[in-house]
Every structure is written in C-alpha cells, then in structure tokens.
Amino acid sequence: MVKIRLSRFGSTHNPHYRIVVADARRPRDGGYIENLGHYDPRKTTENYLKVNVERAQYWLANGAQPTQTARRLLKSQGVKVS
C-alpha cells in the first residue's frame, strides 16, 4: 500500500519533516517514491508548510492513503482529501 506520510529530518530538538509518498512497508526515514513538500512544526519561518498540491491530488486519485497528520496538512493547503 502506498501512503502519504511525514519523514523526519533536521537535527536533535529541531524537527523538520518532508511530506512524502512511500510504500507502507518502508521505515519512516527510509526511501520514498516522491517528495511532495515540507513542514516545520516549530513555525520558525514564514514558509513553514509547502505542498505540491497538483502531485498530492495525483497520488490521492491513484489510491495513496494519507496518515492523519498528512491529511490535516493537505487539507490546510486546499487538497481535497476524502
């Protein structure tokens, strides 16, 4: 199953996440199919959330299942998630 989920990067006590499309069997920070954007939960910059809406809609139309957090972030960017 293909999932849209967050993959952590960044240093200790400074989390940053990539919003990625990955096989559900892969580890959290392992390989992924495509990078859809990034998210900074600490909101240290004005551009703390960026999502490629067109590609996210493509993957959702092809059966990718977002995690709860990814679903919330995608909705906030205007992606229609069922």
N, C-alpha and C positions, 0 to 999 in steps of 0.2 A: 504494500500500500504506500502511496506517495502522500507525504504530509508537508504542510507549510508550517514551519516552526522557527523558533529562535535558536541561534547558535552563538554561544558566548565567546567574546574575545575582549581584549583590554586587560589591564593589569589588576593586581590584587586591590580590592576596595575601590575599584574604578571600572565597574562593569559597562560594557557596550555589547550590543547584540546585532547580529546580522539576521535579517528575515530571509530564510532560505527555503527552497523546495528540496526535500531529501526523502530517501527511502526510509520508512519507519524502522527498519532493522539496523540502520547505521547508528553509531554513537552520536551523542549530542553535538560534539565538536568535530565529528569526522567529516568525511567527504559529503558533498551535496551536489545536486543536479544544477541548480541555478540560484543566484543571489538576487533577491527581489528588492532589497533595501537595507536600511539600518535603523537602530533605535538606541537612544541614550536615556535610560530611565532616570538619571540624575538631572536631566534637562540643563546641562551646563552650557549649551549653545542655543541659539535661536532655532537652528535647524536640527532639532533633536530627533525627529522622525521623518524618514523619507521612504516612500514606497513607490515602486514602478507599478502603477495601477493597471496598465494595459496587460502586463505579463501576469500579474496576480489574477486578473479576470480570466486570462487564458488557462492558467493552471486549475482554477476552480471549475471552469467549464469542462476540463478534461478529467475531473474526478479527484483532485487533490483535496485532502481533508485538513483544514487548519486546526491548530490547537486552540484552546480557549484564549490564551494571551494573544496569539497571532490573529485570531478572529476579532478581538477587541481593537487591535491596532489597525487592521484592514478596514473595519467599519468606520473608524475615526478619519480615515483618508478617503472615504466615499466609495469603497469597494462593496458591491452587493454580495453579502455572504448569507446563504440560506440557513 
